[in-house]
Amino acid sequence: MSENELPQDPDQWMEMLRAVMGDETAERIIEQMRESGVNPAAALQGMENLDVTAVMNQVRSMLGSSGDGPVDWSIAEKAARYQIQNEHYDSLSSAEGERAREALSVASLWLDPAVDVDPCTGPNQAWSRLDWLAHSLPTFKRLTEPVAENVGRAFIHAILGQLGNIPEEFHSVLGDSESLPGMRNLISAVMGLQYGRGMAELSTVCFGTADAGLPLVEGHTAALVPSNVSDFAEGLDAPEKEVRMFVAIREQAVARLYSKVPWLRPRVLDAVAAYAREIQIDMSSMEEQVRETGFDPQKLQEFDLSKVFSSKPTESQSAALAQLEHLLSLVEGWVSAVSLQVASAQLPHAVALGEMFGRRAAVSSPAQRVFGPLVGLHIRPRANREAQRFWEVAYAKLGAEGRDGLWKHPDLLPTSEAIEDPDAFFDSSGPSPAVAEELDAFLAELLGEDDPPTEAE
């Protein structure tokens, strides 16, 4: 009898089951089948095309998952690392690391006279793709778990409706029909695999700490992933060194903004969380995919999450998404404006590279490629160019200090309508010095700063 051929004799069937599941579990399953009047030799009828040994091994592994939440993050990290190591492995040489750190250092020096946002206090870093994964995983967890909880609940509901179609020999290891603890572990493992693959994909296209469209890396640091920068530079007219410098300027600019504007990163992540909490699941699509898997763990691993999110956001979701896209447009517009201002004086291909990064942010940002299919969050900031022009006008009218002072409080920033007509914003409705001073005093009190020293002091 071949490995995947189903035995007809009950003794042979039990021997195979013991070999796959272990003596104790096998005996429990066999006993429960017999008590229920099920013939073990006939239990696998209709499963002739499955690789039974592989299926049972995968089920045993997944049901033994130790994940405590909606996503088994140990599996997610292992899956991401496995995919990176086997498909996208990069080794960071000392020379590559030195070039990246040097580019970041030079970029920070170029930015110093051009912006009124302090530099990052942490070290400049060079990361491999595995390094990027380790630094980004905590924030990725925060952004995706609310969605995973909704998906998990819907998954359980769909499974309960399909219990009659699940092979009987699996029922005992799934737990009682009300709570299905084993199935919850299985779903947690499946979500871990899905999110792990998403993280692996992000690791191959992100250049630094926040160019994914969202600030995924915590802390006060700037970093480059040299392998991804080199891949991006291939086929471009500009030399790789120039591309690396342009990326370094953008990285230092966005790192300054997210690390030195205290309210910015929390507000962006809170907007994502507000959207994610109300993600609606298309139960008909969920149930259809559950039926099609036939409880084959291999098919469960390929579960298409992009098909289960409802295409109609709630009213509050639409508001959260509009706020998020507006804020991300302002961030991208500021980074583009100051980067081009700095790079134009230093890099021959600065304008062309600026256009390329503008297109990347608008139509093919990493966030769109991964967060849409995995969490149903389709971020499409549509006003990046308008925001860039707004910040250019702000610099012309207010200088670097006045332009960057608008980041001191969210109420100072322009609305979506103001972005479209920056001249009117600054000529008639811009923030007055009194308002700016009042907000400075409020922020100083909030952060516990001492009063400014008097002349006598």
N, C-alpha and C positions, 0 to 999 in steps of 0.2 A: 504494500500500500504506500503510495507516495505521500509526501508531507502534507499536501493540501487536499488529499482525497478523504472524503468522509467515511468513517468506518460504519459498517452495518451491524456488527455484533456489539451488544451492550458492553461487554467486558472491554473490547477494544476502544469503544467510545470513552469509557471511564478512564482508561489508561492514558488516552490522549489528553483528556480534560485535566487529570492530575499533573501531567507533564507541563501543561500550559499554565494552570492556575495554582498549582500547589495542592498537596494532599488535603489539608484542612478545608480550604475553600471548595475544592472539587467535591468532597464528601457532603458538605453542606448543600451545595447546589443539587447534587444527585438525590439527596434525601428529600429536599423540598419538592423536587420534580415528582418523585414517586408518591409523596403524600398528597400531591395535587392531582394524581392520576395521570401524570405525563410520562410517556414512554421516552426515556433518554435517547434511545436509538433513533427515534423519529423527531427529536427536538429541533434538529437543524434542517428540516425539510424546507425547501424554498431558498436555502442559502448556498446552493451548490457552487455558485460562481464566486463566492467570497473566499479569500485566503483566511481560513478560520484561525489558524495559529497566529497570523499577524494581527488579525482583528482582536482576538482575545488578549494578546500581549499589549496592544495599544490601549484597550479598555482598562486592563488591570493597571497600567502605568498612569493613565489619566485619572482614574477613579481614586488612585492613591495620592493625588495631588494634595499638597499641604497649604494651598493658597487660602488665606482667611477672608479675602474680599472678592469683589466681582471679577478681578483679574489676578491670575497667578503670576506675579511679577518675576518670580524666580524662573519660570518657564519663559516669560517674555524676554528676559535678559539673556537666557541661554540661547533662545531662538535667534535673537538679534546677533549675538556674538558668533554663533555658528554660521549664519549667512554671511556676515562680514568676513570671517576667517576663510570661508570656502569660496566665496564669489568676489569679494571686494577687498581682500587683505592688502594693507599697505604698511610698509615698514618705514619709520621716520628716521632718516640718517641724521647724524649730528650736524652735517653741513646744511641739510634742508631746514632743520630746526633753527639753526643760527640765522639763516637767510630770512625766515619768517619773523623771528623776534626782532631782527634788525629793521625789517620793513615796518613793523608796528611801532618801533621806537622813533624812526624817522617820521612816520605819519603823525605821531602825537606831537612832535616838534613843529611840524608844518601847521597843525591845527591850532596850536597855542595862540598865535596872534590873530587867528581868524574867527574864533568862537569864544563866547563868554560862559562856557560850561567847563568846569574843572576836569582834568584828566582822571582816569581810573587810578585808584590807589593800589590795586593789586598788580601782580607781575604780568608782563607780556608772555604769552604762551604759544607753543606750537603743539598741535595735537594730531595723533593718528585718528582714524575713524573709530577705533575702539575707545580712545580717550574721549572723543566727542560724545559717544554713547554714554559713557559713565557720567559725564558732567550734565547731560541733558535729561537723563532718565527721571530724576525727581520731579521736575516740572511737567514732563510728559505724563507722568502718573496723575498729577493734580488735574491736568486738563482732560484726561480721558476717562477717569473713573466714574464721574457722574453719568456719562453715556453708557458705560459698561454695566452699571447697575440696572438701567432701564432695559438694555438688551438682554441681560440675564433673566430678569423677571419675565419678559416676553418669551424667552427661550423655554423657561420652565412651563409656562402656560401652554405653549405649543407642544411640548413633550408630553404633558399630561393628557392632551387630547389624542396623542398617538401611541399611548401605552399598549393598545391592542395590537399594534403593528411591530412592536419591538420584540425580538426573539425572547422566548420565555426564559432561557438560561441566563439572560442578563438581569432579569427583574430582581433577583435576590441581592445582587451587589449594588443596585441603585438605591436601596433604602425604601422606606415606606412611601406609599403613593401620595402622601400629603406633603412631605418635605423634600423627598428625593435627595438626601445628602450626597449620595454618590454622583448623581447627575449634576448637582451644583458644582462639585469639584471638576467634573468633566467640562462643563461650560466655562468655568474659570480657567481651565487649561487651554481650551479652544481660544478664548479671548486673549490669553497670554501669547499664543502662537501668532494670532492676527496682529496684535500690537507690536510684538517683537519684530515681525517682518516690516511693519511700517517704520519702526525706528531704524532698522538696517537700511531701508531705502533713504531715509533722511540723512543718515550718516555719509552717504555717497555724494550728496549734492550741496550740503551746507558748508559755507566757507568759514564760519565763526560762531559767535555766541547768539546772534539775533537775526541773521539774514534769512532765516526760515520764514520770516513774516511775523513771528511771535518770539518773545524773549524767553527762550527755552533754558538758558543757562543762568543760574543764580550767582550772586557775588559781584565783586568789583574788579573784573578782569577783562582783558581783550585777548583774543586768540585767533589763530588761523589754522585751517586744516590744509597743509600744503598739497596733499594728493588731489584734493578736490579743486583747488585753485589751478593746478597744473592741467587737470583734465579739462577744465573750462577754457583754459588758454589755448588749447590745441585747436588749430584751424583759424584762429583769429589773426588779423593783420598785425596787431600790436605784439611786441616781444613779451615773453612770459614775465620778465622782470618788471615791466611796466604794468602788466595786468596785476601782478602781486602787489605792487605799490598802490594801485587804485583800490584794490580790495582792502588793503590794510588801512587806507584812509577812511573808507566807509565803515570798516569794523571799529576803528577807534572812535569815530563820530557816534555811531549807534550805541557803543558801549558806554561812552560818556553820558549820553542822554538817559539810558535806562538805569545807570548806577548813581547818577547825581541828581536826577529829578525824582524825589522820594515818592511822589504819588503816582508816577507814570506806570511802572511795571505792575503794581497791584491792581490798578484800574483796568489795564488791558486783560490781565488774567481773570479778574472778577467778571468782566464782560463775557469772556469765553465761558466761564462757569455758569453764569446766568442763562446763557443760551443753551448750554448742554443739559442743565437740570430739566428743561422742558422738552427735550427731544421726544418726539412721538414715533412710535414703532408701527409700521405697516404690518398688522398681524396676518393678513392674508398672504403676504409675501413670506413672512417668517414661517407660517405653517406649511406653505408649499415647499420651501427649502428643507424643512424638517422631514417631510414625507419623502422627498427625493433622496435624502441621505441614507434612508433605510438603516439608520444607526451604524453606519460604517464610519469608524473614527477617521479614516483617511478623507472621506468626503466631508465630515464635520470640520476638519482642519481647513478645507477649502471653502468654507461657508462665506458667502459674499455679503459682507455687512452693508455694502453700498446700496443693496436692494431693499433693505428693511427700514430705512429711515423715511418717514413721511415727508412728502415734497411740499407740504403746506405748513409753514411755520406759524406759531401762535402770534398774537399781537405783541406780547411782551418779548418774544423771541425776535421779531422783526425790529423792535426798538433797540434791543441789545445788539443785534447785528449791525444796525445802522450806526450806532455809537462806536462800535468796535472798528468798523471800516473807516469811519471818519477819523478816529484817533490814529489808526495805522497809516492812513494817507498823510496825516500831518507829520508823523515820524519819518516815513519814507521821503516825503517832500523836503523836510529839513535836512536829512542825511544827504539826499541828492544835491541840494543847493549848496551846502557847505563843502561837500566833497568836490564838486565841480569847481567851486571858487578856489579851493586850495590846489587841486590837481592841474587846473588850466595853466598855472604859472610854472609847473614843474614837468608835466608829462605831455609829450607831443600828441598822443592819441586820447587825451582826456575827454574831449567832446564825444567822440565815437563810443568810448567805453561807457560814458554816462548814458547815452541813448540805449545801449545794450542792456545795462542794468535796469533802466526804466522799463523796458519791454519785459524783462524777466520778472520784475516785481508785479507787473500788471497782469500778465497772462500765464506765467509758468512758475510761480514761486513755489518753493518746497511745501509751504503750508497748504496750498491748493491741491498739490499732488497727493498728500498723505491725509490731512485732517478731513478733507471731504469724504473720501471713501470710508475712513475708520470711525469718524464721529458725526458725520452728517453736517459738518460745519464748512460751508463753502464761502470762504472769505475772498471777496473780489473788490478791493479798494479801487473805486473808479475815478478818484480825483487826485491821483498821484502827481500828474503834470500840473494841475491847477494849484496843488499844495506847494509844489516846488516854486512855481512863479510867485505865490504869496510870500514865501520866505525870502525870495530874491527882492521883492518890493519892500519887504520889511527891513532888509539890510540897507537898501538904498535910502529909506526914509529915517530909520532909527539907528543905524549902525549895528555892530555885532552885539553890544551890550543891550540895546533896546530890543533887538530881534529876539535874542535868547532869553531876555527877561520875561517874555510871554509864557515861558514854560514854568514860571514860578507857581502858578496856580491854574487849574483847568478853566476857571472862569475868565481868564485873560485870553484864552485861545479863540481863534475865529470859529464861527459856525460854518456849516456847509455852504450857506448862501454867501457868507463873507469871503470864503475862499475864491468864489467865482468873480468877485469884484474887490480885490485887495485895495485898490486906490480909494474907493469909497470908505472902506473900513478904517484906513489910517487918516483920511481927511475929516471924517465926521464921527465915527463911532469907535475909534480906537480907545484903549484904556488911558485915562488921565493920569498924570503923575500922582495925584492925591490917592487914587484907587490903588496904584501900584505900591505907594508907601504904606497904605493901610494893610494891604496883603502881606507886605514884607514884615510888618509888625506882628500880624497874626501868625505867620509861619515861624517867626522867631520865638513867640510865646509857646506855640505848639511843640516845637522841637526843644524847648527848655533852654534856649540860648540866653546868655546874660545880656543886660542892656549895654549899648555901646558906651565905651569909656568917655568921660567928660574931659575937658581940657585940663582941669585941676588934677586929674589922675595921670 
